[in-house]
Amino acid sequence: MTLTYLFILSLVQGLTEFLPVSSSAHLALTPLFMKEADQGILIDVALHVGTLCAILVYYWRDVWAIAFDVLRWKPTFNRNLGIYIALATIPALAFGLLIHVLLPDGIRSVTVITATTLIFGGLMGFADFKFPQVKEVKDITLKQALLIGLAQAVALIPGTSRSGITMTTARFLGFKRVDAARFSFLLGIPAMVAAGAMSFLEIFKSENPGLLHESVIAVGLAFAAGLCAIHFMMKWLKKFGLMPFVVYRILLGTFLLFYFVL
């Protein structure tokens, strides 16, 4: 894999991980449009580790406060939030393990990506247009966190968008856009840590120095792009909401439908 192509993949991952447009779908589509060989699931996960690092840096105060209160087991909101996030991560871990066993190369079907891009794009638009913005992260209950966690598990299907479906579910529950995004990003940390640890273990076991070198570069580039994307996303939500991303998903899904599926 050339450094140029790895840079493009990192840019795609960094920009799309935090925008509700599905980074996994864009990573699967990139080699089709670039006329390159598919980079494989291990590089994809390495790219996700890079954006995980971006979340940890951007939300370091939240992460530190949650971890500190959980370790002290002090009865605070941050401790409860940490428990909620841990429990809400279980569905995604279980579904992810199942997919890893049954489909070790992941789901790369353009037909699946087309369907999920359109369906969940429509749901996101409906939720953002129809439901009020009244709740903040501090108002979240265990039941609501588990519902968002179940939605996150569905996002393992490319085209769904992890940030998109979790923010959509939070909007259905009446959360403000910025708070929906904040909980979505925090919820993604444990699942990304687990997937990253598993993939890098496989990379080390493969004894392929080239793959390890590419993975390390991918982490660094995706981290830089992801940090910029989070900053952009939070400012964008305050001003414009989710509708521009809904339009993008509908246009992308329609293009894929006519170009690859029909």
Secondary structure per residue as TSV (DSSP state, phi and psi in degrees):
chain	resnum	aa	ss	phi	psi
A	1	M	-	360.0	130.9
A	2	T	-	-76.4	157.0
A	3	L	H	-64.0	-34.7
A	4	T	H	-62.5	-45.7
A	5	Y	H	-66.7	-38.4
A	6	L	H	-64.3	-37.4
A	7	F	H	-63.8	-42.5
A	8	I	H	-63.0	-44.5
A	9	L	H	-60.6	-42.2
A	10	S	H	-64.7	-39.7
A	11	L	H	-65.9	-43.2
A	12	V	H	-60.6	-48.0
A	13	Q	H	-64.2	-46.8
A	14	G	H	-60.9	-39.0
A	15	L	H	-79.0	-36.1
A	16	T	H	-92.6	-15.5
A	17	E	T	-62.7	-37.7
A	18	F	T	-101.4	-8.4
A	19	L	T	-93.5	140.8
A	20	P	T	-77.1	57.4
A	21	V	T	-126.1	0.9
A	22	S	-	78.4	100.9
A	23	S	H	-69.3	-37.1
A	24	S	H	-63.8	-37.7
A	25	A	H	-64.7	-44.5
A	26	H	H	-67.2	-34.0
A	27	L	H	-68.6	-33.5
A	28	A	H	-74.1	-32.3
A	29	L	H	-82.1	-28.1
A	30	T	H	-55.2	-48.9
A	31	P	H	-63.4	-27.3
A	32	L	H	-66.5	-43.7
A	33	F	H	-78.1	-29.0
A	34	M	H	-88.3	-5.7
A	35	K	T	58.9	41.1
A	36	E	-	-114.5	162.3
A	37	A	-	-69.0	145.4
A	38	D	-	-59.6	132.8
A	39	Q	-	-72.3	-19.9
A	40	G	-	92.6	160.4
A	41	I	H	-67.5	-30.9
A	42	L	H	-67.2	-42.5
A	43	I	H	-66.5	-38.6
A	44	D	H	-56.4	-45.9
A	45	V	H	-68.8	-37.3
A	46	A	H	-59.4	-39.8
A	47	L	H	-63.6	-38.6
A	48	H	H	-66.4	-32.5
A	49	V	H	-63.8	-37.6
A	50	G	H	-60.7	-43.8
A	51	T	H	-73.5	-27.0
A	52	L	H	-60.3	-44.2
A	53	C	H	-60.6	-35.2
A	54	A	H	-64.8	-41.1
A	55	I	H	-62.0	-44.8
A	56	L	H	-61.9	-36.5
A	57	V	H	-74.1	-46.1
A	58	Y	H	-66.2	-39.1
A	59	Y	T	-108.3	33.5
A	60	W	H	-62.0	-32.5
A	61	R	H	-65.8	-44.7
A	62	D	H	-63.7	-45.8
A	63	V	H	-62.1	-44.2
A	64	W	H	-63.7	-46.3
A	65	A	H	-62.7	-42.3
A	66	I	H	-65.4	-49.1
A	67	A	H	-62.4	-40.9
A	68	F	H	-64.0	-45.5
A	69	D	H	-73.6	-30.5
A	70	V	H	-67.5	-43.4
A	71	L	H	-65.5	-37.2
A	72	R	H	-78.5	-15.5
A	73	W	T	53.8	39.3
A	74	K	-	-83.0	130.3
A	75	P	-	-71.1	80.6
A	76	T	S	-126.3	171.4
A	77	F	H	-60.7	-41.4
A	78	N	H	-62.4	-38.3
A	79	R	H	-63.7	-46.0
A	80	N	H	-62.2	-39.4
A	81	L	H	-62.9	-40.9
A	82	G	H	-61.8	-41.1
A	83	I	H	-65.5	-44.1
A	84	Y	H	-60.1	-44.0
A	85	I	H	-64.1	-42.6
A	86	A	H	-61.7	-46.2
A	87	L	H	-68.7	-38.4
A	88	A	H	-71.5	-15.4
A	89	T	H	-81.5	-21.9
A	90	I	H	-56.0	-45.9
A	91	P	H	-57.8	-42.4
A	92	A	H	-66.5	-39.2
A	93	L	H	-65.1	-42.4
A	94	A	H	-65.3	-46.6
A	95	F	H	-66.9	-38.6
A	96	G	H	-63.9	-40.3
A	97	L	H	-64.8	-40.2
A	98	L	H	-62.3	-45.9
A	99	I	H	-64.0	-39.9
A	100	H	H	-62.0	-37.0
A	101	V	H	-75.1	-45.2
A	102	L	H	-81.3	-37.0
A	103	L	-	-132.3	76.5
A	104	P	T	-59.2	-23.8
A	105	D	T	-92.0	4.3
A	106	G	-	78.9	-178.1
A	107	I	-	-102.7	118.2
A	108	R	-	-122.1	12.4
A	109	S	-	-68.6	127.0
A	110	V	H	-66.8	-33.5
A	111	T	H	-62.2	-44.5
A	112	V	H	-62.7	-45.8
A	113	I	H	-60.6	-41.6
A	114	T	H	-61.4	-47.8
A	115	A	H	-63.7	-46.8
A	116	T	H	-69.9	-35.4
A	117	T	H	-59.6	-44.8
A	118	L	H	-73.9	-47.7
A	119	I	H	-63.2	-51.5
A	120	F	H	-77.9	-21.3
A	121	G	H	-66.1	-43.5
A	122	G	H	-62.9	-42.3
A	123	L	H	-63.2	-39.5
A	124	M	H	-63.3	-42.4
A	125	G	H	-64.2	-41.9
A	126	F	H	-63.5	-45.6
A	127	A	H	-64.6	-41.7
A	128	D	H	-73.0	-30.1
A	129	F	H	-82.6	-36.8
A	130	K	H	-92.5	-31.7
A	131	F	S	-102.2	146.4
A	132	P	-	-73.5	161.3
A	133	Q	-	-108.5	92.5
A	134	V	-	-126.5	-21.1
A	135	K	B	-104.7	150.2
A	136	E	-	-116.9	173.1
A	137	V	G	-57.5	-35.4
A	138	K	G	-65.5	-14.9
A	139	D	G	-93.4	-4.1
A	140	I	-	-67.5	142.8
A	141	T	-	-109.0	167.8
A	142	L	H	-61.5	-41.4
A	143	K	H	-61.1	-43.6
A	144	Q	H	-66.4	-40.4
A	145	A	H	-62.6	-39.9
A	146	L	H	-67.1	-37.7
A	147	L	H	-62.4	-42.6
A	148	I	H	-67.4	-35.4
A	149	G	H	-64.4	-39.6
A	150	L	H	-63.5	-38.9
A	151	A	H	-63.4	-38.6
A	152	Q	H	-60.8	-35.7
A	153	A	H	-62.2	-38.5
A	154	V	H	-63.8	-28.0
A	155	A	T	-68.4	-7.1
A	156	L	T	-69.5	-12.5
A	157	I	S	-84.7	117.8
A	158	P	T	-54.8	143.0
A	159	G	T	97.2	-19.5
A	160	T	S	-71.9	-47.6
A	161	S	-	82.6	113.8
A	162	R	H	-62.9	-49.2
A	163	S	H	-66.7	-36.4
A	164	G	H	-64.4	-49.8
A	165	I	H	-74.2	-31.4
A	166	T	H	-72.6	-39.0
A	167	M	H	-68.0	-36.6
A	168	T	H	-61.8	-46.0
A	169	T	H	-62.4	-42.3
A	170	A	H	-63.9	-36.8
A	171	R	H	-68.4	-36.9
A	172	F	H	-59.6	-32.0
A	173	L	T	-85.5	-0.7
A	174	G	T	92.5	16.2
A	175	F	B	-82.0	148.4
A	176	K	-	-64.4	152.4
A	177	R	H	-58.1	-48.0
A	178	V	H	-64.3	-38.9
A	179	D	H	-71.4	-34.7
A	180	A	H	-61.6	-43.0
A	181	A	H	-67.1	-42.1
A	182	R	H	-60.5	-47.4
A	183	F	H	-67.2	-36.8
A	184	S	H	-59.0	-46.3
A	185	F	H	-68.0	-41.2
A	186	L	H	-65.8	-38.9
A	187	L	H	-64.1	-30.3
A	188	G	H	-73.1	-17.1
A	189	I	H	-60.7	-54.6
A	190	P	H	-60.6	-42.1
A	191	A	H	-64.2	-40.5
A	192	M	H	-69.4	-35.1
A	193	V	H	-62.8	-45.9
A	194	A	H	-63.6	-46.6
A	195	A	H	-65.0	-40.2
A	196	G	H	-65.6	-42.5
A	197	A	H	-63.1	-42.9
A	198	M	H	-64.4	-42.7
A	199	S	H	-70.5	-42.4
A	200	F	H	-68.3	-28.7
A	201	L	H	-63.8	-41.6
A	202	E	H	-66.7	-36.8
A	203	I	H	-64.8	-43.7
A	204	F	H	-65.1	-38.8
A	205	K	H	-66.6	-29.8
A	206	S	H	-68.4	-19.1
A	207	E	T	53.3	40.3
A	208	N	-	-110.5	97.5
A	209	P	H	-61.1	-31.3
A	210	G	H	-65.8	-42.1
A	211	L	H	-66.0	-40.1
A	212	L	H	-64.9	-42.0
A	213	H	H	-62.5	-45.2
A	214	E	H	-63.6	-38.4
A	215	S	H	-65.6	-41.5
A	216	V	H	-64.7	-43.1
A	217	I	H	-62.3	-42.5
A	218	A	H	-60.4	-41.8
A	219	V	H	-59.9	-48.0
A	220	G	H	-64.8	-44.3
A	221	L	H	-69.0	-42.0
A	222	A	H	-66.6	-33.1
A	223	F	H	-60.8	-48.0
A	224	A	H	-63.6	-45.8
A	225	A	H	-66.6	-39.5
A	226	G	H	-65.3	-38.7
A	227	L	H	-62.4	-40.8
A	228	C	H	-66.3	-39.3
A	229	A	H	-67.1	-39.1
A	230	I	H	-61.5	-46.9
A	231	H	H	-58.8	-44.8
A	232	F	H	-63.8	-44.5
A	233	M	H	-61.9	-44.8
A	234	M	H	-66.3	-37.9
A	235	K	H	-70.2	-38.9
A	236	W	H	-62.6	-44.2
A	237	L	H	-60.9	-37.3
A	238	K	H	-65.1	-31.7
A	239	K	H	-97.9	-40.5
A	240	F	H	-120.6	-15.5
A	241	G	-	76.8	-159.3
A	242	L	S	-97.8	-10.5
A	243	M	H	-58.0	-39.8
A	244	P	H	-58.8	-34.3
A	245	F	H	-73.8	-32.2
A	246	V	H	-62.4	-46.1
A	247	V	H	-60.7	-44.4
A	248	Y	H	-60.2	-43.7
A	249	R	H	-64.9	-41.3
A	250	I	H	-64.5	-42.6
A	251	L	H	-65.6	-44.3
A	252	L	H	-63.3	-46.6
A	253	G	H	-61.6	-40.1
A	254	T	H	-65.8	-41.6
A	255	F	H	-61.6	-46.7
A	256	L	H	-62.9	-37.5
A	257	L	I	-60.6	-45.9
A	258	F	I	-83.1	-27.9
A	259	Y	I	-86.8	-38.6
A	260	F	I	-112.4	-31.1
A	261	V	I	-94.9	-52.5
A	262	L	-	-77.1	360.0
